[in-house]
């Protein structure tokens, strides 16, 4: 559930800014495979790298209580 929100948000931001996955990887300093896996909702990704990618768009990851 959380992974799908992260992956869909990232993909939408990337497209809004007109970036390819390659562009996003280079600009955020992570590997292309990481970007692909993140957009596909892979369950096991490094949160520090996720934060690094979202920082490019001015977003930050914060703990939040689950909405039921």
Backbone as CSV, one residue per row, in Angstrom:
resi,resn,N_x,N_y,N_z,CA_x,CA_y,CA_z,C_x,C_y,C_z
1,UNK,0.836,-1.189,0.000,0.000,0.000,0.000,0.879,1.249,0.000
2,UNK,1.759,1.370,0.962,2.637,2.542,1.047,3.543,2.616,-0.174
3,UNK,4.062,1.453,-0.601,4.945,1.437,-1.764,4.249,1.959,-3.016
4,UNK,2.963,1.647,-3.165,2.260,2.112,-4.354,2.086,3.627,-4.343
5,UNK,1.898,4.199,-3.168,1.791,5.658,-3.065,3.128,6.298,-3.413
6,UNK,4.188,5.748,-2.894,5.526,6.287,-3.172,5.847,6.156,-4.658
7,UNK,5.623,4.982,-5.214,5.975,4.769,-6.621,5.124,5.622,-7.555
8,UNK,3.826,5.714,-7.288,2.976,6.522,-8.173,3.272,8.015,-8.037
9,UNK,3.578,8.462,-6.826,3.934,9.869,-6.619,5.219,10.211,-7.345
10,UNK,6.211,9.339,-7.217,7.486,9.588,-7.884,7.315,9.632,-9.397
11,UNK,6.592,8.682,-9.937,6.394,8.638,-11.384,5.667,9.891,-11.871
12,UNK,4.659,10.331,-11.128,3.921,11.536,-11.502,4.821,12.770,-11.452
13,UNK,5.634,12.882,-10.414,6.554,14.027,-10.311,7.570,14.017,-11.445
14,UNK,8.108,12.844,-11.725,9.098,12.735,-12.796,8.494,13.200,-14.123
15,UNK,7.289,12.756,-14.414,6.640,13.149,-15.666,6.272,14.625,-15.662
16,UNK,5.820,15.137,-14.511,5.477,16.566,-14.401,6.681,17.444,-14.721
17,UNK,7.854,16.998,-14.304,9.078,17.766,-14.540,9.732,17.425,-15.876
18,UNK,9.106,16.530,-16.636,9.615,16.186,-17.956,10.917,15.420,-17.931
19,UNK,11.099,14.587,-16.922,12.336,13.819,-16.791,12.125,12.371,-17.213
20,UNK,13.139,11.804,-17.835,13.143,10.375,-18.077,13.668,9.695,-16.811
21,UNK,13.573,8.385,-16.769,14.140,7.673,-15.623,15.650,7.882,-15.575
22,UNK,16.293,7.937,-16.717,17.737,8.180,-16.782,18.062,9.562,-16.217
23,UNK,17.290,10.578,-16.632,17.485,11.943,-16.123,17.356,11.970,-14.603
24,UNK,16.306,11.337,-14.104,16.055,11.337,-12.666,17.193,10.667,-11.913
25,UNK,17.659,9.551,-12.416,18.771,8.851,-11.772,20.013,9.736,-11.714
26,UNK,20.339,10.370,-12.823,21.536,11.217,-12.865,21.395,12.432,-11.960
27,UNK,20.254,13.106,-12.017,20.066,14.336,-11.235,19.979,14.077,-9.734
28,UNK,19.450,12.917,-9.348,19.302,12.631,-7.922,20.478,11.855,-7.355
29,UNK,21.355,11.355,-8.217,22.556,10.671,-7.744,22.336,9.215,-7.347
30,UNK,21.324,8.585,-7.916,21.102,7.162,-7.661,21.184,6.428,-8.997
31,UNK,21.214,5.113,-8.937,21.312,4.319,-10.150,19.980,4.197,-10.880
32,UNK,20.068,3.944,-12.175,18.888,3.775,-13.001,18.047,2.592,-12.519
33,UNK,18.686,1.497,-12.166,17.938,0.337,-11.670,17.155,0.679,-10.412
34,UNK,17.730,1.503,-9.556,17.032,1.910,-8.342,15.760,2.683,-8.695
35,UNK,15.864,3.618,-9.623,14.701,4.398,-10.044,13.635,3.477,-10.622
36,UNK,14.040,2.553,-11.459,13.081,1.612,-12.056,12.384,0.783,-10.983
37,UNK,13.161,0.246,-10.055,12.587,-0.576,-8.985,11.663,0.248,-8.096
38,UNK,12.045,1.467,-7.825,11.233,2.340,-6.993,9.897,2.641,-7.670
39,UNK,9.923,2.951,-8.944,8.690,3.227,-9.675,7.813,1.985,-9.833
40,UNK,8.425,0.819,-9.776,7.663,-0.427,-9.879,7.124,-0.876,-8.522
41,UNK,7.480,-0.142,-7.461,6.953,-0.454,-6.135,7.669,-1.574,-5.421
42,UNK,8.929,-1.796,-5.741,9.688,-2.851,-5.074,9.625,-2.632,-3.563
43,UNK,9.351,-3.699,-2.845,9.129,-3.603,-1.396,10.414,-3.348,-0.607
44,UNK,11.549,-3.743,-1.138,12.796,-3.595,-0.392,13.727,-2.615,-1.091
45,UNK,13.573,-1.351,-0.779,14.470,-0.310,-1.297,15.052,0.445,-0.107
46,UNK,16.198,1.023,-0.305,16.845,1.794,0.769,16.140,3.128,0.938
47,UNK,15.664,3.356,2.142,14.896,4.574,2.405,15.756,5.832,2.273
48,UNK,17.048,5.744,2.544,17.892,6.922,2.376,17.960,7.328,0.907
49,UNK,17.974,6.344,0.024,17.989,6.665,-1.404,16.631,7.173,-1.872
50,UNK,15.552,6.627,-1.308,14.212,7.123,-1.630,14.130,8.603,-1.249
51,UNK,14.607,8.923,-0.051,14.605,10.316,0.413,15.463,11.191,-0.496
52,UNK,16.570,10.668,-0.956,17.475,11.401,-1.845,16.772,11.750,-3.161
53,UNK,16.021,10.816,-3.706,15.299,11.052,-4.961,14.202,12.098,-4.751
54,UNK,13.417,11.946,-3.687,12.323,12.890,-3.445,12.828,14.287,-3.093
55,UNK,14.020,14.381,-2.532,14.611,15.680,-2.206,14.788,16.533,-3.458
56,UNK,15.035,15.898,-4.580,15.186,16.615,-5.841,13.948,17.442,-6.162
57,UNK,12.766,16.957,-5.738,11.506,17.640,-5.998,11.029,18.485,-4.813
58,UNK,11.854,18.571,-3.768,11.473,19.357,-2.597,10.540,18.621,-1.653
59,UNK,10.531,17.282,-1.732,9.694,16.457,-0.855,10.565,15.803,0.203
60,UNK,9.948,15.465,1.327,10.658,14.697,2.339,9.760,13.568,2.824
61,UNK,10.390,12.508,3.278,9.649,11.374,3.814,9.507,11.562,5.311
62,UNK,8.305,11.406,5.795,8.057,11.572,7.230,7.177,10.427,7.724
63,UNK,7.376,10.019,8.977,6.484,8.999,9.532,5.086,9.572,9.691
64,UNK,4.118,8.768,9.371,2.727,9.218,9.466,1.874,8.045,9.925
65,UNK,0.934,8.331,10.770,0.032,7.296,11.256,-0.808,6.781,10.093
66,UNK,-1.021,5.479,10.057,-1.819,4.874,9.010,-3.255,5.363,9.068
67,UNK,-3.817,5.570,7.906,-5.228,5.921,7.792,-5.986,4.627,7.556
68,UNK,-6.996,4.383,8.380,-7.737,3.117,8.257,-8.985,3.272,7.468
